[in-house]
Amino acid sequence: MTKGLIATPHHTASEVGAQILRDGGNAIDAAIAADAVLCVVYPHMTSVGGDLMAIVWGAGETSPVGLIGAGRSGELATIDAVRSRGFDEMPARGALSVTVPGTVEAWGRLLERFGSVGLGAALEPAAALAREGYIISPDLSEHLMRAADWLVREQSAFALYPPMEAGMLLRNADLGTTLGDIARNGINGFYRGEVAAAIVAAIKQREGLVTSQDLAMHRSQWVEPIAFPYRDVVVYQLPPPTVGLTAASIAVRLEAGQDFRTARNASYALRDRYITDPDFAIAPTDAFLDPHRDLAGRVDATPRAGDTIYLCAADEQGNVVSLIQSVAYDFGSGIVAEGTGMLLQNRGAYFKLDPAHVNRLEPRKRTMHTLIPAMAARDGRPWAAFGTMGGERQPQLQVQVLRNLVNEGLEPAEAVARPRMAILVDGQTLAVEADYPGAAQMARADRRVKLMPPKHHSFGHAHAIVIDGPSQWRAGADPRSDGAVEYVT
């Protein structure tokens, strides 16, 4: 009898989550413990200073609930404020790209509603790992080498994350202290205490736009996921400010017979017209779920592929969680607030400085958000949790996993490992992993096709769990990552 299982992009995080399950914790406890570990061992992908989104199907519930853990822009954040500093578009790095970190408050809200352990038990394994050190993975080493040219300009980050070889030991005692402080003092200390003061000081020193009041006011939001029928399942996506509707649009358009490029471009055009913070503008759900809705217009060249983690977990009580978290770009803004060991996200890079754009920069606004966990139900019960990293490609990549699971009936491990493709930001180039069926023929027939190495990280780190019954639990971790599935029996 399986007591629970968890799939994450790093084997250490999976092991920690599994141990929480063995010790009597539930899937939500395990997911948060694993997520905290990923904030330590995958700093290029995620951070305590990032955002978090989740869909949770609680034990005994008849439907799931979503959590939007997205931080807002600062109260001083205006188009004029950024332009007056010499920018014609949002900077990709630095203090102006920083938004309020949403992760820690989201951890607290998830544990408060669904957890069986406190923040202390959930975060201590990660805190210990940061203090004692961990072995650098090949993926982290590659990113450290590649980011050195720009990280060196921000010594607060470069001192912690210089170029290092895989297999070396990396310690971050300050991050261990920060996690320990959250574990002892809860989320209030993070948003109103010494950590908050350090964050604000770092941003102010670099002429950023986030204040202590912005941190103190931050709250996550419980939401009802968007549900839509898909063959014999019901798929759940998060509403705006996430691009969950974009993924839904691609899925229904492909089912209606549209080719991949057409489905992607139409769905992304809808995204660019409508998706932003719903406190500022409401996106019409029906427009995204209508495969015949055409929308002429240019698709924005949104920021490049982001760096993100996705994980999923389930337990014998019936809890299922689909969770995604990110620092936005690799290593985020590149800023580490003094004494915290924590990278701050650059999610603000997704805002626009065009006053007519729906996702224009405004004070205390959540930007259009690429983080989209997903879930599916069959016969009124949770059947699958799935998702992937991938930045602006996430909707395209996630839908391919959905189709592998539902249309093809593949096992989760095969569904997340199968070769993938993605339309690039120009709306025309089709990047395809070289082992995709027929990839070579596609490239010969169409010069817009770009062949990529098999299992390339730009096609995401996808993970999935499928639950067909009490004794029929299966999961898959993407071989493109350093991940693993852990079963607890």
C-alpha positions as CSV (number, residue, x, y, z in Angstrom):
1,M,0.0,0.0,0.0
2,T,1.5,3.3,-1.0
3,K,1.4,6.0,1.7
4,G,2.5,8.8,-0.6
5,L,4.8,9.9,-3.4
6,I,6.5,13.0,-4.6
7,A,8.3,14.0,-7.8
8,T,10.7,17.0,-7.9
9,P,13.5,18.2,-10.2
10,H,16.3,17.3,-7.6
11,H,16.8,14.0,-5.9
12,T,17.6,15.6,-2.6
13,A,14.3,17.5,-2.5
14,S,12.4,14.3,-3.3
15,E,14.2,12.5,-0.5
16,V,13.4,15.2,2.0
17,G,9.8,15.3,0.9
18,A,9.5,11.5,1.2
19,Q,11.0,11.6,4.7
20,I,8.3,14.0,5.8
21,L,5.7,11.5,4.5
22,R,7.4,8.7,6.4
23,D,7.4,10.7,9.5
24,G,3.6,11.2,9.3
25,G,3.4,14.4,7.4
26,N,1.0,14.8,4.5
27,A,1.5,15.7,0.8
28,I,1.4,19.5,1.5
29,D,3.9,19.2,4.3
30,A,6.2,17.2,2.0
31,A,5.8,19.6,-0.9
32,I,6.8,22.6,1.1
33,A,9.8,20.8,2.7
34,A,10.9,19.8,-0.8
35,D,10.3,23.3,-2.2
36,A,12.4,24.8,0.6
37,V,15.2,22.4,-0.3
38,L,15.0,23.4,-3.9
39,C,15.5,27.0,-2.8
40,V,18.8,25.9,-1.5
41,V,20.1,23.4,-4.1
42,Y,18.6,25.0,-7.2
43,P,19.3,28.8,-6.7
44,H,19.4,29.3,-10.5
45,M,15.8,28.1,-10.6
46,T,14.1,29.3,-7.5
47,S,14.5,31.1,-4.2
48,V,12.9,32.0,-0.9
49,G,12.8,35.5,-2.6
50,G,10.6,34.2,-5.4
51,D,6.9,33.5,-6.1
52,L,4.8,30.4,-5.7
53,M,1.6,29.1,-7.2
54,A,-0.3,25.9,-6.2
55,I,-3.4,23.8,-6.8
56,V,-4.4,21.6,-3.9
57,W,-7.1,18.9,-3.8
58,G,-7.6,18.4,-0.1
59,A,-8.6,15.1,1.3
60,G,-12.3,14.5,1.2
61,E,-13.0,17.6,-0.9
62,T,-15.0,17.5,-4.1
63,S,-12.8,20.0,-6.0
64,P,-9.4,21.7,-5.8
65,V,-8.5,25.1,-4.7
66,G,-5.7,27.4,-6.1
67,L,-3.3,29.6,-4.3
68,I,-1.8,32.7,-6.1
69,G,1.4,33.5,-4.2
70,A,2.5,36.3,-6.5
71,G,4.2,39.4,-5.2
72,R,3.2,42.9,-6.3
73,S,5.2,45.8,-7.7
74,G,6.1,48.5,-5.2
75,E,4.0,51.5,-4.3
76,L,6.5,53.7,-6.1
77,A,6.5,51.6,-9.3
78,T,5.3,53.7,-12.2
79,I,6.2,53.9,-15.8
80,D,7.6,57.4,-15.3
81,A,9.7,56.3,-12.4
82,V,11.4,53.6,-14.6
83,R,11.7,55.9,-17.6
84,S,13.2,58.6,-15.5
85,R,16.1,56.2,-14.7
86,G,16.9,56.0,-18.4
87,F,15.0,52.8,-19.4
88,D,12.7,52.4,-22.5
89,E,11.6,48.9,-21.3
90,M,11.6,47.1,-18.0
91,P,15.2,46.1,-17.1
92,A,15.8,42.4,-16.9
93,R,17.9,42.5,-13.8
94,G,18.6,44.7,-10.9
95,A,16.5,46.5,-8.3
96,L,13.9,47.9,-10.7
97,S,13.0,44.3,-11.7
98,V,12.3,43.2,-8.1
99,T,8.8,42.6,-6.9
100,V,7.6,41.5,-3.4
101,P,8.6,37.9,-2.7
102,G,5.5,35.7,-2.5
103,T,6.8,32.3,-1.5
104,V,7.1,32.5,2.2
105,E,3.6,33.8,2.8
106,A,2.3,31.1,0.5
107,W,4.1,28.5,2.5
108,G,2.4,29.8,5.6
109,R,-1.0,29.8,4.0
110,L,-0.7,26.3,2.6
111,L,0.4,24.9,5.9
112,E,-2.3,26.8,7.8
113,R,-5.1,25.4,5.6
114,F,-3.8,21.9,4.7
115,G,-0.6,21.1,6.6
116,S,-0.1,18.8,9.6
117,V,3.3,20.1,10.6
118,G,4.5,23.6,11.3
119,L,7.0,25.8,9.4
120,G,9.7,24.6,11.7
121,A,9.4,20.9,10.7
122,A,8.9,21.8,7.1
123,L,11.9,24.1,6.7
124,E,14.5,22.7,9.0
125,P,15.9,20.1,6.5
126,A,16.5,22.9,4.0
127,A,18.0,25.2,6.7
128,A,20.4,22.4,7.7
129,L,21.4,21.7,4.1
130,A,22.2,25.4,3.5
131,R,24.4,25.5,6.6
132,E,26.2,22.2,6.1
133,G,26.5,22.5,2.3
134,Y,25.4,20.4,-0.7
135,I,27.0,18.9,-3.8
136,I,26.6,21.1,-6.9
137,S,24.7,19.3,-9.7
138,P,25.8,19.4,-13.3
139,D,22.8,21.6,-14.1
140,L,23.7,24.2,-11.4
141,S,27.3,24.2,-12.5
142,E,26.4,24.9,-16.1
143,H,24.2,27.8,-15.0
144,L,26.9,29.2,-12.7
145,M,29.5,29.2,-15.5
146,R,27.1,30.7,-18.0
147,A,25.9,33.5,-15.6
148,A,29.3,34.5,-14.3
149,D,29.7,37.3,-16.9
150,W,26.7,39.2,-15.5
151,L,26.7,38.0,-11.9
152,V,30.1,39.4,-11.3
153,R,28.6,42.9,-11.6
154,E,26.5,42.2,-8.5
155,Q,28.9,41.1,-5.8
156,S,26.2,40.3,-3.3
157,A,25.3,37.3,-5.5
158,F,28.7,36.5,-7.1
159,A,30.2,36.0,-3.6
160,L,27.7,33.2,-3.0
161,Y,27.5,31.8,-6.5
162,P,30.8,32.0,-8.3
163,P,31.7,29.6,-11.1
164,M,31.9,26.1,-9.6
165,E,32.4,22.6,-11.0
166,A,29.8,19.9,-10.5
167,G,30.7,17.8,-7.5
168,M,32.0,20.7,-5.4
169,L,30.4,21.6,-2.0
170,L,28.5,24.8,-1.7
171,R,27.5,26.3,1.6
172,N,25.2,29.3,2.2
173,A,25.1,29.8,6.0
174,D,23.1,33.1,5.6
175,L,20.3,31.3,3.8
176,G,20.3,28.7,6.5
177,T,19.9,31.4,9.1
178,T,17.1,33.0,7.1
179,L,15.2,29.7,6.8
180,G,15.8,29.1,10.5
181,D,14.4,32.5,11.3
182,I,11.2,31.8,9.2
183,A,10.9,28.4,10.9
184,R,11.1,30.0,14.4
185,N,9.3,33.3,13.9
186,G,6.8,32.5,11.1
187,I,6.0,34.6,8.1
188,N,5.5,37.9,10.0
189,G,9.2,38.0,10.7
190,F,10.1,37.7,7.1
191,Y,7.7,40.5,5.9
192,R,8.1,42.8,8.9
193,G,11.2,41.9,10.8
194,E,15.0,41.8,10.2
195,V,14.8,40.0,6.8
196,A,12.3,42.6,5.5
197,A,14.6,45.4,6.7
198,A,17.5,43.8,4.8
199,I,15.4,43.4,1.6
200,V,14.3,47.0,1.7
201,A,17.8,48.3,2.4
202,A,19.2,46.3,-0.5
203,I,16.5,47.7,-2.9
204,K,16.8,51.3,-1.7
205,Q,20.6,51.2,-2.0
206,R,20.1,50.3,-5.7
207,E,17.3,52.8,-6.3
208,G,14.6,50.2,-6.5
209,L,10.8,50.8,-6.0
210,V,9.8,48.3,-3.2
211,T,9.2,49.6,0.3
212,S,8.8,48.2,3.8
213,Q,5.1,48.9,3.5
214,D,4.9,46.9,0.3
215,L,6.3,43.9,2.1
216,A,4.1,44.3,5.1
217,M,1.0,44.5,3.0
218,H,1.7,41.3,1.0
219,R,-1.0,38.6,1.0
220,S,-1.5,35.4,-1.1
221,Q,-4.9,34.8,-2.7
222,W,-7.0,31.7,-2.6
223,V,-8.8,31.3,-5.9
224,E,-11.1,28.9,-7.7
225,P,-9.2,27.2,-10.5
226,I,-10.5,27.4,-14.0
227,A,-12.0,24.0,-15.0
228,F,-12.6,22.8,-18.5
229,P,-13.5,19.4,-20.0
230,Y,-10.8,17.7,-21.9
231,R,-11.8,14.3,-23.4
232,D,-12.7,12.1,-20.4
233,V,-11.1,14.4,-17.7
234,V,-11.6,17.8,-16.3
235,V,-8.5,20.0,-16.4
236,Y,-7.8,22.6,-13.7
237,Q,-5.6,25.7,-14.3
238,L,-5.0,28.8,-12.3
239,P,-6.8,32.0,-13.4
240,P,-5.0,35.3,-14.1
241,P,-2.6,36.8,-13.3
242,T,-1.2,33.4,-14.4
243,V,-1.2,32.2,-18.0
244,G,-3.3,29.1,-17.1
245,L,-5.9,30.3,-19.6
246,T,-3.2,30.4,-22.3
247,A,-2.5,26.7,-21.7
248,A,-6.2,25.9,-21.7
249,S,-6.6,27.8,-25.0
250,I,-3.8,25.8,-26.7
251,A,-5.3,22.5,-25.4
252,V,-8.8,23.2,-26.8
253,R,-7.4,24.5,-30.1
254,L,-5.3,21.4,-30.7
255,E,-8.3,19.3,-29.9
256,A,-10.2,21.3,-32.5
257,G,-7.7,20.3,-35.2
258,Q,-5.5,23.4,-35.3
259,D,-1.8,22.9,-36.0
260,F,0.6,23.7,-33.2
261,R,1.9,27.0,-34.5
262,T,-1.6,28.3,-35.1
263,A,-2.8,27.2,-31.7
264,R,0.2,28.7,-29.9
265,N,0.1,32.1,-31.7
266,A,-3.7,32.6,-31.3
267,S,-3.5,31.7,-27.6
268,Y,-0.5,34.0,-27.0
269,A,-2.2,36.8,-28.8
270,L,-5.1,36.4,-26.4
271,R,-2.6,36.4,-23.5
272,D,-1.0,39.6,-24.6
273,R,-4.4,41.4,-25.0
274,Y,-6.0,40.2,-21.7
275,I,-3.7,38.6,-19.1
276,T,-2.7,40.8,-16.1
277,D,-3.6,41.3,-12.5
278,P,-7.4,40.8,-12.3
279,D,-7.5,43.6,-9.7
280,F,-6.7,45.9,-12.7
281,A,-8.4,44.2,-15.6
282,I,-10.6,41.1,-16.0
283,A,-9.7,38.5,-18.7
284,P,-12.7,36.9,-20.5
285,T,-12.4,33.2,-19.8
286,D,-14.8,32.3,-22.7
287,A,-12.5,33.9,-25.2
288,F,-9.7,31.5,-24.3
289,L,-11.9,28.4,-24.3
290,D,-13.4,29.1,-27.7
291,P,-11.1,27.4,-30.3
292,H,-12.7,29.5,-33.1
293,R,-11.9,32.9,-31.5
294,D,-9.4,34.5,-33.8
295,L,-7.4,37.5,-32.7
296,A,-5.2,39.4,-35.1
297,G,-2.3,41.2,-33.6
298,R,1.4,40.9,-32.8
299,V,2.5,38.5,-30.0
300,D,4.8,40.2,-27.6
301,A,8.4,39.2,-27.4
302,T,8.0,38.3,-23.7
303,P,11.1,37.7,-21.6
304,R,13.1,34.6,-22.5
305,A,12.6,31.2,-21.0
306,G,12.5,31.5,-17.2
307,D,14.1,29.3,-14.5
308,T,11.5,27.6,-12.3
309,I,10.9,24.4,-10.3
310,Y,7.7,22.3,-10.5
311,L,6.9,19.5,-8.1
312,C,3.8,17.4,-7.2
313,A,2.9,15.1,-4.3
314,A,0.1,12.9,-3.1
315,D,-0.7,11.0,0.1
316,E,-2.9,8.1,1.3
317,Q,-5.3,10.5,3.0
318,G,-6.3,11.8,-0.5
319,N,-4.4,15.1,-0.6
320,V,-2.8,16.0,-3.9
321,V,-0.7,19.1,-4.6
322,S,0.6,20.6,-7.8
323,L,3.1,23.3,-6.9
324,I,5.4,25.6,-9.0
325,Q,7.9,28.2,-7.8
326,S,10.4,30.5,-9.4
327,V,12.9,33.3,-9.1
328,A,11.9,34.3,-12.7
329,Y,15.2,34.4,-14.7
330,D,18.2,32.3,-13.7
331,F,19.4,33.8,-10.4
332,G,16.6,36.3,-10.5
333,S,17.5,40.0,-10.1
334,G,21.0,39.0,-9.1
335,I,20.5,40.9,-5.8
336,V,21.1,39.2,-2.4
337,A,20.0,41.3,0.5
338,E,22.9,41.5,3.0
339,G,22.9,38.7,5.6
340,T,20.0,36.8,4.0
341,G,21.7,34.5,1.5
342,M,18.6,34.9,-0.6
343,L,18.3,35.9,-4.2
344,L,15.5,38.4,-5.0
345,Q,13.3,37.6,-8.0
346,N,13.1,39.8,-11.1
347,R,9.5,39.1,-11.9
348,G,8.9,42.8,-12.6
349,A,10.8,42.3,-15.8
350,Y,7.5,41.0,-17.3
351,F,5.8,44.4,-16.9
352,K,5.4,46.7,-19.9
353,L,6.2,50.4,-20.1
354,D,3.6,51.0,-22.8
355,P,0.7,52.9,-21.1
356,A,-1.8,51.3,-23.5
357,H,-0.7,47.7,-22.7
358,V,-3.0,45.7,-20.3
359,N,0.1,44.5,-18.4
360,R,1.6,48.0,-18.0
361,L,3.6,48.8,-14.9
362,E,1.4,50.3,-12.1
363,P,1.9,50.5,-8.3
364,R,1.2,47.4,-6.3
365,K,0.2,45.3,-9.3
366,R,0.9,41.6,-10.0
367,T,2.4,41.1,-13.5
368,M,1.2,38.6,-16.0
369,H,2.7,35.4,-14.5
370,T,4.2,32.4,-16.3
371,L,3.8,30.0,-13.3
372,I,1.1,27.4,-14.0
373,P,0.6,24.3,-12.0
374,A,-2.1,21.9,-13.4
375,M,-4.3,19.2,-12.2
376,A,-6.9,16.8,-13.8
377,A,-9.9,14.9,-12.4
378,R,-11.6,11.8,-13.7
379,D,-15.0,10.8,-12.4
380,G,-15.0,13.6,-9.8
381,R,-11.7,12.5,-8.2
382,P,-8.2,13.8,-8.5
383,W,-6.5,11.8,-11.3
384,A,-3.3,13.7,-12.2
385,A,-1.1,16.5,-11.1
386,F,1.4,17.8,-13.6
387,G,3.5,20.8,-14.7
388,T,6.8,22.1,-15.9
389,M,9.3,24.9,-15.8
390,G,9.9,26.7,-19.1
391,G,9.2,30.5,-18.8
392,E,7.0,31.8,-21.6
393,R,7.0,28.3,-23.2
394,Q,5.3,26.8,-20.2
395,P,1.8,26.6,-21.7
396,Q,3.1,24.9,-24.8
397,L,5.2,22.4,-22.9
398,Q,2.6,21.7,-20.3
399,V,-0.1,20.9,-22.9
400,Q,2.2,18.4,-24.5
401,V,2.5,16.6,-21.2
402,L,-1.3,16.7,-20.9
403,R,-1.7,15.2,-24.3
404,N,0.8,12.5,-23.5
405,L,-1.1,11.5,-20.4
406,V,-4.7,11.7,-21.8
407,N,-4.6,11.4,-25.6
408,E,-1.8,8.9,-25.7
409,G,-2.5,7.2,-22.4
410,L,1.2,7.1,-21.5
411,E,2.6,6.3,-18.1
412,P,3.8,9.5,-16.2
413,A,7.5,8.6,-16.6
414,E,7.1,8.3,-20.4
415,A,4.8,11.3,-20.6
416,V,7.4,13.7,-19.1
417,A,10.4,12.1,-20.9
418,R,8.9,12.1,-24.4
419,P,10.6,14.6,-26.8
420,R,9.0,18.0,-27.0
421,M,8.8,21.1,-29.2
422,A,8.0,24.8,-28.8
423,I,7.3,27.8,-31.0
424,L,9.9,30.5,-30.2
425,V,9.1,34.1,-29.4
426,D,9.2,35.1,-33.0
427,G,6.0,33.1,-33.5
428,Q,7.5,31.2,-36.5
429,T,10.5,29.2,-35.5
430,L,9.7,25.7,-34.2
431,A,12.4,24.4,-31.9
432,V,12.3,20.6,-31.8
433,E,14.3,18.1,-29.8
434,A,16.2,16.0,-32.3
435,D,14.8,12.7,-31.1
436,Y,11.2,14.0,-31.6
437,P,9.5,11.5,-34.1
438,G,10.0,12.9,-37.6
439,A,12.2,15.8,-36.5
440,A,14.8,15.4,-39.2
441,Q,12.2,15.3,-41.9
442,M,10.5,18.4,-40.4
443,A,13.7,20.3,-40.5
444,R,14.4,19.3,-44.1
445,A,10.9,20.3,-45.2
446,D,10.7,23.6,-43.3
447,R,13.6,26.0,-42.7
448,R,11.7,27.5,-39.8
449,V,12.3,24.2,-37.8
450,K,15.3,24.3,-35.5
451,L,16.7,21.0,-34.2
452,M,17.9,21.0,-30.6
453,P,19.8,18.4,-28.6
454,P,17.6,15.6,-27.0
455,K,16.6,16.2,-23.4
456,H,17.5,19.9,-23.6
457,H,16.6,21.9,-20.5
458,S,14.9,24.6,-22.6
459,F,12.1,22.2,-23.1
460,G,11.3,22.2,-19.4
461,H,11.6,20.0,-16.4
462,A,8.2,18.3,-16.3
463,H,6.9,16.0,-13.6
464,A,3.6,14.2,-13.1
465,I,1.6,12.0,-10.8
466,V,-1.3,9.8,-11.9
467,I,-3.7,8.3,-9.3
468,D,-6.0,5.6,-10.7
469,G,-6.9,4.2,-7.3
470,P,-5.6,3.5,-3.7
471,S,-3.0,1.0,-5.0
472,Q,-2.4,2.5,-8.4
473,W,-0.2,5.5,-8.0
474,R,2.5,6.3,-10.6
475,A,4.8,9.2,-11.1
476,G,7.5,10.5,-13.4
477,A,10.4,12.9,-13.0
478,D,11.8,14.5,-16.1
479,P,15.2,13.2,-17.2
480,R,16.1,16.7,-18.4
481,S,16.4,17.6,-14.7
482,D,18.3,16.1,-11.7
483,G,15.0,14.9,-10.4
484,A,13.6,11.7,-8.9
485,V,10.3,10.1,-7.8
486,E,10.1,8.9,-4.2
487,Y,7.5,6.4,-3.2
488,V,6.7,5.9,0.5
489,T,5.2,2.5,1.4
